[in-house]
Amino acid sequence: MFFMKKLSHTIHLHPSYFGPKIQEVILQKLYADVEGTTNGRYGYVVAVNGIDNLGDLQAGSRILYGSGDAEFTLRYSAIVMKPFKGEVVDAVVDKVGKLGFFAYLGPMQIFVSTFYIPDDLRFQPESNPPSFVSDQAGESIKRGSKVRIRLMGIRTDQTELFAIGSIKGDFLGLLDQ
């Protein structure tokens, strides 16, 4: 799920930022542009771990004619979150409804449909908050519950990760509270 990837990013700077602290400005802009974004190929960028060519900025830079802006191409390593189909993850339930529940794992939203919930768990709309309650064990899945989910499908948007999950199976479902 978490990987270390070598990536590159191009930054454009206005001439007003040129000066003795240009490296700090470039680093701040890189962190602001890259961290917390989703790339369809590499996944969600959690954090920038290091910049490979910061000491040699002149090699990867050029002046853009007409505007005077400078263009810097940075090569950096980052920790990325790339979930895969069939992977088992632990998540926290956020919303419970008649059709299933939504859970979050960091930036990824996971929907578990009633089709992928065991038959012994029944939706109880009259409970406060609404929950899925087990007939035998007395367990309930409600907001704030920790669940173990198998990812059935994943969709990557420009800014978010979405998944469909299942809690039908061995060692899946509600975790000890």
N, C-alpha and C positions, 0 to 999 in steps of 0.2 A: 504494500500500500504506500509506504513512504520510500522515496528514492532520492539519491543525490545525482543531479543532472548538470551537465555543462551546457549553458545557454549563452545567447548573445542578445544584446539590446542596443538600439541606436538612440542617442539623446541629442536633441537640438538645444543649444544655448544661445541666448541673446548676448550681444557684446557687452551689455552692462554687467554681466556676471564674470567677465574676464578680470583676473586679478590674482593676488597671492593665495586666496582661498578657493580657487577653482575646483580643486580635487574634492573638497568638502561639499561644494554645490553639486558636483556630478554625482557623488555618492548619495546625497539626499534625494536627488531627482531619480536616481536608479531605484532606490528603495520605494519611493512614492509611486513610481510607474509600474513596478513589477510585483512587489509583494501584495498578496491578496487577490491576484488576478487568476483567471482560468484560461488555460491554453488547451485546445482540443486534443493536441498531440501529446503533451507532457502532463496535463492535469493542472491541479491547483498549486500555485507557488506559495509555499508556507513562509519561507525565509530565504534571504540571500545569505550564503555562507561565506563567500569570499570573491574578490575580483582578481582575475588572473593577469590582466594587462593594465592595472592602474598606474604602475610606475612608468609605463611606456605609452602614455596617452597620445603623443605626437604621431606614433605609427598608425593609429586607428582613427585619426581625426582629419577633417578638411573644412575649409571655409566655403559656405554656400554663397555663390555669386548672386547679387541682387539684393540680398537682405543683410549680409554680413554675419549671419548666424554661424556658429561652429557646430559641426556634426561629429559626435564621438561614438564610436562603436566599441562597446564594452563586452568582454567575454567574462562570464562569472559562473560560479557554481551555486546551485540552489537546492534546497530541500523541497521536493514536490510530493503532492498527495495524488496518486493515481490508483483508484480502486478498480478491481477486476470482477467480472461476472463469476459467480461461484464462491467468492471470498466471504468469510464469516467475520463479522464485525460486532462490536459492542456499541450501542447507541442509547440515547436518552429520549424517551417519549415526550412529545410536545403537545400534540392534539389527538383526541380520541373522538371518533364519530361512528355512525351506523355502518359506513362502508369500510372502515378500517382505522388505522392510526398512522400519524406522521411521527417520525423520529429524526433526530439530528445527530450527525457524527461530524463535528467541526463545521466546515462549510457545506457539507453534503446533507441534503434532505432525502429521507428514505420513506416511502409509502408502503405499508403492509396492508394489503387488501384482506377482507374477511375470507376470501378464497384461500389465502396462504396462512390463516390462523387455525390452530387445531380446533376440532369440533367441540371439545369439552369447554372451550372458552366462549361465553355468550355475552353479547353486548347488553349492558344494563344502563339505559338512558336515564332512569330515575335516580341512580346513585349520584352523589355529589362529590367530586366531579364525575362525569360519565366515564365508564370503564368497561373492560372486558373481564368478566369474573369467571373463574373456574368452578365447575359443578362439584368436583371432588376435593381438590386441595385447598380451596378457599383463597387461592391467589388471585390478584387482580392487576391488570395492566391499566395504569392511569397516567396522567401527566406527571412527569418526574421519575417514572419507573425506568429502570435500566433493563434493556433487553438485548439478547444475542440474536442477530439476524444474518441470514444467508442472502447475499445480493443476487437477484435474479436477472436484473437488467440495469444498465447505466446509461444516462444521457448527459452529455456535457454541453452546457450553454456557454455563452460568452463570459458570463460572470458567476455562474453557479453550477453545482453538480447535483443531479437528481438521480434517484435509484428506486427500483421496485425490489422489495425484499420479502422473505418468507421466514416464519417462525415454526413451520411444520418440519419436524425432523429431530433426530437425536441431538441432545445437548443444546437445542435452540429454545428461545423463549425468554421468559422472565428470569433475571438473575437474582440471586439472594440480595435482599434489601438490607 
